Amino acid sequence: MKHHIMIALGILMAMVFSFRLANALLAPGLGFSELYLFGGIVIAAFLIFFGLRERRAIQNSSQNKDS
């Protein structure tokens, strides 16, 4: 169940930070706000990645129990 929360939170964060970054990039100049938003996207990507990795591990362990 934890992996579902990680994946869902990661997708939600990625959507929010991507939308805000797209709006921030329309304004002239780059600054700390764009760096902050890009960091949020990176954290969201890690949440999705580790959630999927945990999901695969749980699926593999349940397949090993069935065999």
C-alpha positions as CSV (number, residue, x, y, z in Angstrom):
1,M,0.0,0.0,0.0
2,K,2.9,2.3,0.7
3,H,4.1,2.1,-2.9
4,H,0.7,3.3,-4.1
5,I,0.9,6.4,-2.0
6,M,4.5,7.1,-3.2
7,I,3.5,6.8,-6.8
8,A,0.3,8.9,-6.5
9,L,2.1,11.6,-4.5
10,G,5.0,11.6,-7.0
11,I,2.6,12.0,-10.0
12,L,0.7,14.8,-8.2
13,M,3.9,16.6,-7.3
14,A,5.2,16.2,-10.9
15,M,2.0,17.7,-12.3
16,V,2.0,20.7,-9.9
17,F,5.7,21.5,-10.2
18,S,5.7,21.0,-14.0
19,F,2.8,23.4,-14.4
20,R,4.4,26.0,-12.2
21,L,7.8,25.6,-13.9
22,A,6.2,26.1,-17.3
23,N,4.6,29.3,-16.1
24,A,7.9,30.5,-14.5
25,L,9.8,29.8,-17.7
26,L,7.5,32.2,-19.6
27,A,8.7,35.1,-17.5
28,P,12.1,36.6,-18.6
29,G,15.2,35.5,-16.6
30,L,16.1,32.5,-14.6
31,G,16.5,32.5,-10.8
32,F,16.1,30.5,-7.7
33,S,12.3,30.0,-8.2
34,E,13.1,27.9,-11.3
35,L,15.7,25.9,-9.5
36,Y,13.2,25.3,-6.6
37,L,10.6,24.1,-9.1
38,F,13.1,21.9,-11.0
39,G,14.1,20.4,-7.6
40,G,10.5,19.5,-6.9
41,I,10.3,17.7,-10.2
42,V,13.4,15.7,-9.3
43,I,12.0,14.8,-5.9
44,A,8.7,13.7,-7.6
45,A,10.7,11.6,-10.1
46,F,12.5,9.8,-7.2
47,L,9.2,9.2,-5.4
48,I,7.7,7.6,-8.6
49,F,10.9,5.6,-9.2
50,F,11.2,4.2,-5.7
51,G,7.5,3.5,-5.5
52,L,7.6,1.5,-8.7
53,R,10.7,-0.3,-7.5
54,E,9.0,-1.3,-4.2
55,R,5.9,-2.4,-6.2
56,R,8.1,-4.7,-8.3
57,A,9.8,-6.1,-5.2
58,I,6.4,-6.9,-3.6
59,Q,5.2,-8.6,-6.8
60,N,8.3,-10.7,-7.1
61,S,8.1,-11.8,-3.5
62,S,4.5,-12.8,-3.9
63,Q,5.3,-14.8,-7.1
64,N,8.1,-16.6,-5.2
65,K,5.6,-17.5,-2.4
66,D,3.3,-19.0,-5.0
67,S,6.0,-21.2,-6.5
